[in-house]
Amino acid sequence: MNNKIYVLLLLFSVFISAVSQILLKKSALERHTSWIREYLNIKVISAYFLFFCAVLIDLIALKFVPLSFVPVIETSSYIFVIVFSRIIFKEKISLKQYLSIVLILSGILIYII
């Protein structure tokens, strides 16, 4: 089915958006020499560029994906951010976060089935 490609494209845009959020968090945790460098540095500019790309990909995918499916896919961003935070920032994943991942994946599976 041709819609599967667009669903994957929508999922990819969610992934890009999560990467963008992690870049912004990484930049926010750094010390900057001035307030202008805090907002105009490579991580922030790259994050907003990636976010812009994610929005463009969303717009393309939304032409072909049922609108009722979009919130279901968008919830996967929480999973990406939790996993990236664990990998990049070495943050511990709490029991609540594990449970939320299970609930999100269960909701996606229930919707798909």
SETINU-362236 format. One record per residue: residue number from 0; x, y negated, z negated of N, C-alpha, C in turn. Coordinates in steps of 0.1 Angstrom, whole numbers, plus 2048, in hexadecimal, padded with zeros to 3 digits. Example, Ala and Ser with C-alpha at 12.3 -4.5 7.8 and 13.67 -1.06 7.14 Angstrom:
2
+-----+-----+-----+-----+------+------+------+-----+-----+-----+
|   n | nc1 | nc2 | nc3 | cac1 | cac2 | cac3 | cc1 | cc2 | cc3 |
+-----+-----+-----+-----+------+------+------+-----+-----+-----+
|   0 | 884 | 839 | 7B2 |  87B |  82D |  7B2 | 884 | 821 | 7B2 |
|   1 | 880 | 816 | 7B9 |  889 |  80B |  7B9 | 881 | 800 | 7B1 |
+-----+-----+-----+-----+------+------+------+-----+-----+-----+
***
This chain:
113
+-----+-----+-----+-----+------+------+------+-----+-----+-----+
|   n | nc1 | nc2 | nc3 | cac1 | cac2 | cac3 | cc1 | cc2 | cc3 |
+-----+-----+-----+-----+------+------+------+-----+-----+-----+
|   0 | 809 | 80C | 800 |  800 |  800 |  800 | 809 | 7F4 | 800 |
|   1 | 805 | 7EA | 808 |  80D |  7DE |  809 | 80D | 7D5 | 7FD |
|   2 | 802 | 7D6 | 7F5 |  801 |  7CF |  7E9 | 80C | 7D2 | 7DE |
|   3 | 811 | 7DF | 7DF |  81B |  7E3 |  7D6 | 828 | 7DA | 7D7 |
|   4 | 82B | 7D6 | 7E3 |  837 |  7CE |  7E5 | 835 | 7C0 | 7DE |
|   5 | 829 | 7BB | 7DF |  826 |  7AE |  7D9 | 825 | 7AF | 7CA |
|   6 | 820 | 7BB | 7C5 |  820 |  7BD |  7B6 | 82F | 7BD | 7B1 |
|   7 | 837 | 7C4 | 7B8 |  846 |  7C4 |  7B5 | 84C | 7B6 | 7B6 |
|   8 | 848 | 7AF | 7C0 |  84C |  7A1 |  7C1 | 848 | 799 | 7B5 |
|   9 | 83C | 79B | 7B1 |  837 |  793 |  7A5 | 83E | 798 | 799 |
|  10 | 841 | 7A4 | 797 |  849 |  7A9 |  78C | 857 | 7A3 | 78C |
|  11 | 85D | 7A2 | 798 |  86A |  79C |  79A | 86A | 78E | 796 |
|  12 | 85F | 787 | 799 |  85E |  778 |  795 | 85E | 777 | 786 |
|  13 | 857 | 781 | 77F |  856 |  781 |  771 | 864 | 783 | 76B |
|  14 | 86C | 78C | 771 |  879 |  78F |  76D | 882 | 783 | 76F |
|  15 | 881 | 77C | 77A |  889 |  770 |  77C | 886 | 765 | 772 |
|  16 | 879 | 764 | 76F |  875 |  75A |  765 | 87B | 75E | 757 |
|  17 | 87B | 76A | 753 |  881 |  76F |  747 | 890 | 76B | 746 |
|  18 | 897 | 76E | 752 |  8A5 |  76A |  753 | 8A7 | 75B | 751 |
|  19 | 89E | 753 | 756 |  89E |  745 |  755 | 89D | 741 | 746 |
|  20 | 894 | 747 | 73F |  892 |  744 |  731 | 89E | 747 | 729 |
|  21 | 8A5 | 752 | 72C |  8B1 |  756 |  725 | 8BC | 74C | 728 |
|  22 | 8BD | 748 | 734 |  8C8 |  73E |  737 | 8C5 | 731 | 72F |
|  23 | 8B9 | 72D | 72E |  8B5 |  721 |  726 | 8B9 | 722 | 718 |
|  24 | 8B6 | 72E | 712 |  8B9 |  731 |  704 | 8C8 | 731 | 702 |
|  25 | 8CF | 737 | 70B |  8DE |  738 |  70A | 8E4 | 72A | 70A |
|  26 | 8DF | 721 | 713 |  8E3 |  713 |  713 | 8E0 | 70C | 707 |
|  27 | 8D4 | 70E | 702 |  8CF |  707 |  6F5 | 8D8 | 70B | 6E9 |
|  28 | 8DD | 717 | 6E9 |  8E6 |  71B |  6DE | 8F4 | 716 | 6DE |
|  29 | 8F8 | 710 | 6EA |  905 |  70B |  6EB | 906 | 6FC | 6E6 |
|  30 | 912 | 6F8 | 6E3 |  915 |  6EA |  6DF | 918 | 6E3 | 6EC |
|  31 | 913 | 6D7 | 6ED |  915 |  6CE |  6F9 | 91B | 6C1 | 6F4 |
|  32 | 924 | 6BC | 6FD |  92B |  6AF |  6FA | 922 | 6A3 | 6FA |
|  33 | 917 | 6A3 | 701 |  90E |  698 |  702 | 900 | 69D | 705 |
|  34 | 8F6 | 695 | 703 |  8E8 |  699 |  705 | 8E6 | 69B | 714 |
|  35 | 8ED | 694 | 71D |  8EB |  697 |  72B | 8F1 | 6A4 | 72F |
|  36 | 8FC | 6A8 | 729 |  901 |  6B5 |  72C | 8F9 | 6C1 | 727 |
|  37 | 8F1 | 6BD | 71C |  8E8 |  6C7 |  717 | 8DD | 6CB | 721 |
|  38 | 8D9 | 6C1 | 729 |  8CE |  6C4 |  733 | 8D3 | 6C6 | 741 |
|  39 | 8DF | 6C1 | 744 |  8E5 |  6C2 |  751 | 8F2 | 6CA | 751 |
|  40 | 8F0 | 6D7 | 74F |  8FB |  6E1 |  750 | 8F7 | 6EC | 759 |
|  41 | 900 | 6F4 | 75C |  8FE |  6FF |  766 | 8F3 | 709 | 761 |
|  42 | 8F2 | 70C | 755 |  8E8 |  716 |  750 | 8DA | 710 | 751 |
|  43 | 8D9 | 703 | 74D |  8CB |  6FD |  74D | 8C7 | 6FB | 75C |
|  44 | 8D0 | 6F6 | 764 |  8CC |  6F4 |  772 | 8C9 | 702 | 779 |
|  45 | 8D1 | 70C | 776 |  8CE |  719 |  77C | 8C1 | 71F | 777 |
|  46 | 8BE | 71D | 76A |  8B2 |  722 |  764 | 8A6 | 71C | 76B |
|  47 | 8A6 | 70F | 76D |  89B |  708 |  773 | 89A | 70C | 782 |
|  48 | 8A5 | 70E | 789 |  8A5 |  712 |  796 | 89F | 720 | 797 |
|  49 | 8A3 | 729 | 78E |  89D |  737 |  78E | 88E | 736 | 78B |
|  50 | 88A | 72E | 782 |  87C |  72C |  77E | 874 | 727 | 78B |
|  51 | 87A | 71E | 792 |  873 |  719 |  79E | 872 | 724 | 7A8 |
|  52 | 87C | 72C | 7AA |  87C |  738 |  7B3 | 871 | 742 | 7AE |
|  53 | 870 | 744 | 7A1 |  865 |  74D |  79C | 857 | 748 | 79F |
|  54 | 855 | 73B | 79E |  848 |  735 |  7A2 | 845 | 737 | 7B1 |
|  55 | 84F | 735 | 7B9 |  84D |  737 |  7C8 | 84A | 745 | 7CB |
|  56 | 851 | 74E | 7C4 |  84E |  75D |  7C6 | 840 | 760 | 7C1 |
|  57 | 83C | 75A | 7B6 |  82E |  75C |  7B1 | 824 | 757 | 7BB |
|  58 | 826 | 74C | 7C1 |  81D |  746 |  7CB | 81B | 74F | 7D7 |
|  59 | 826 | 755 | 7DB |  826 |  75E |  7E7 | 81E | 76B | 7E2 |
|  60 | 822 | 771 | 7D7 |  81B |  77D |  7D2 | 80C | 77B | 7CF |
|  61 | 809 | 770 | 7CA |  7FB |  76E |  7C7 | 7F1 | 76E | 7D3 |
|  62 | 7F6 | 76C | 7DF |  7EE |  76D |  7EA | 7E9 | 77C | 7ED |
|  63 | 7F1 | 785 | 7E7 |  7EE |  793 |  7EB | 7EB | 79C | 7DF |
|  64 | 7ED | 797 | 7D3 |  7EB |  79F |  7C7 | 7DD | 79B | 7C1 |
|  65 | 7D5 | 7A4 | 7BC |  7C9 |  7A0 |  7B6 | 7CB | 798 | 7AA |
|  66 | 7C4 | 78D | 7A9 |  7C6 |  783 |  79E | 7C4 | 78A | 790 |
|  67 | 7BC | 794 | 78F |  7BA |  79A |  782 | 7C6 | 7A2 | 77D |
|  68 | 7CF | 7A5 | 786 |  7DB |  7AD |  783 | 7E7 | 7A4 | 77E |
|  69 | 7E6 | 797 | 781 |  7F1 |  78E |  77E | 7F4 | 78D | 76F |
|  70 | 7EA | 78B | 766 |  7ED |  78A |  758 | 7F4 | 797 | 753 |
|  71 | 7F0 | 7A2 | 759 |  7F5 |  7AF |  755 | 804 | 7B0 | 757 |
|  72 | 808 | 7AC | 763 |  816 |  7AB |  767 | 81E | 7A1 | 75F |
|  73 | 818 | 795 | 75E |  81F |  78A |  757 | 823 | 78E | 748 |
|  74 | 81B | 797 | 742 |  81F |  79B |  734 | 82C | 7A2 | 733 |
|  75 | 830 | 7A7 | 73F |  83D |  7AE |  73F | 849 | 7A5 | 73C |
|  76 | 847 | 798 | 73D |  851 |  78E |  73A | 856 | 78F | 72C |
|  77 | 84C | 792 | 723 |  850 |  794 |  714 | 85A | 79F | 713 |
|  78 | 858 | 7AA | 71A |  861 |  7B6 |  719 | 86F | 7B2 | 71E |
|  79 | 86F | 7AB | 72A |  87C |  7A7 |  72F | 884 | 79E | 725 |
|  80 | 87D | 794 | 71F |  883 |  78B |  716 | 888 | 792 | 70A |
|  81 | 881 | 79B | 704 |  885 |  7A3 |  6F9 | 891 | 7AB | 6FC |
|  82 | 891 | 7B2 | 708 |  89D |  7BA |  70C | 8A9 | 7B2 | 70F |
|  83 | 8A7 | 7A7 | 716 |  8B3 |  79E |  719 | 8B8 | 798 | 70C |
|  84 | 8B0 | 794 | 702 |  8B4 |  78F |  6F6 | 8BD | 799 | 6EE |
|  85 | 8B9 | 7A6 | 6EF |  8C0 |  7B0 |  6E9 | 8CE | 7B2 | 6EF |
|  86 | 8CE | 7B2 | 6FD |  8DA |  7B4 |  704 | 8E4 | 7A9 | 703 |
|  87 | 8DF | 79D | 706 |  8E7 |  791 |  707 | 8EA | 78B | 6F9 |
|  88 | 8E0 | 789 | 6F1 |  8E3 |  782 |  6E4 | 8E4 | 78C | 6D8 |
|  89 | 8E4 | 799 | 6DB |  8E5 |  7A3 |  6D1 | 8DB | 7A2 | 6C6 |
|  90 | 8CF | 79D | 6C9 |  8C5 |  79C |  6BF | 8BF | 7AA | 6BC |
|  91 | 8BB | 7AC | 6B0 |  8B5 |  7B9 |  6AD | 8A6 | 7B8 | 6B1 |
|  92 | 8A2 | 7C4 | 6B6 |  894 |  7C5 |  6BA | 88C | 7CA | 6AD |
|  93 | 882 | 7C2 | 6A9 |  87B |  7C6 |  69D | 870 | 7D0 | 6A0 |
|  94 | 86A | 7D5 | 696 |  860 |  7DF |  698 | 854 | 7D9 | 69F |
|  95 | 851 | 7CC | 69C |  846 |  7C5 |  6A2 | 848 | 7C4 | 6B1 |
|  96 | 855 | 7C1 | 6B5 |  858 |  7C0 |  6C3 | 857 | 7CD | 6CA |
|  97 | 85C | 7D8 | 6C4 |  85A |  7E5 |  6C9 | 84B | 7E9 | 6CC |
|  98 | 843 | 7E5 | 6C2 |  835 |  7E8 |  6C3 | 82F | 7DF | 6CE |
|  99 | 833 | 7D3 | 6CF |  82E |  7CA |  6DA | 832 | 7D0 | 6E8 |
| 100 | 83E | 7D5 | 6E9 |  842 |  7DB |  6F6 | 839 | 7E7 | 6F9 |
| 101 | 837 | 7EF | 6EF |  82E |  7FB |  6F1 | 820 | 7F7 | 6F5 |
| 102 | 81B | 7EC | 6EE |  80D |  7E8 |  6F2 | 80D | 7E2 | 700 |
| 103 | 817 | 7DA | 703 |  817 |  7D4 |  711 | 818 | 7DF | 71C |
| 104 | 821 | 7E8 | 71A |  822 |  7F3 |  724 | 815 | 7FB | 724 |
| 105 | 80F | 7FE | 719 |  802 |  805 |  719 | 7F8 | 7FD | 720 |
| 106 | 7F7 | 7F0 | 71E |  7ED |  7E8 |  725 | 7EF | 7E8 | 734 |
| 107 | 7FC | 7E8 | 738 |  7FF |  7E8 |  747 | 7FB | 7F6 | 74C |
| 108 | 7FE | 800 | 745 |  7FB |  80E |  74A | 7EB | 810 | 74A |
| 109 | 7E4 | 80B | 740 |  7D6 |  80C |  740 | 7D0 | 805 | 74C |
| 110 | 7D5 | 7F9 | 74F |  7CF |  7F1 |  75A | 7D2 | 7F8 | 767 |
| 111 | 7DE | 7FE | 769 |  7E2 |  804 |  775 | 7DA | 811 | 778 |
| 112 | 7D8 | 819 | 76D |  7D0 |  825 |  76E | 7C2 | 822 | 76F |
+-----+-----+-----+-----+------+------+------+-----+-----+-----+
***
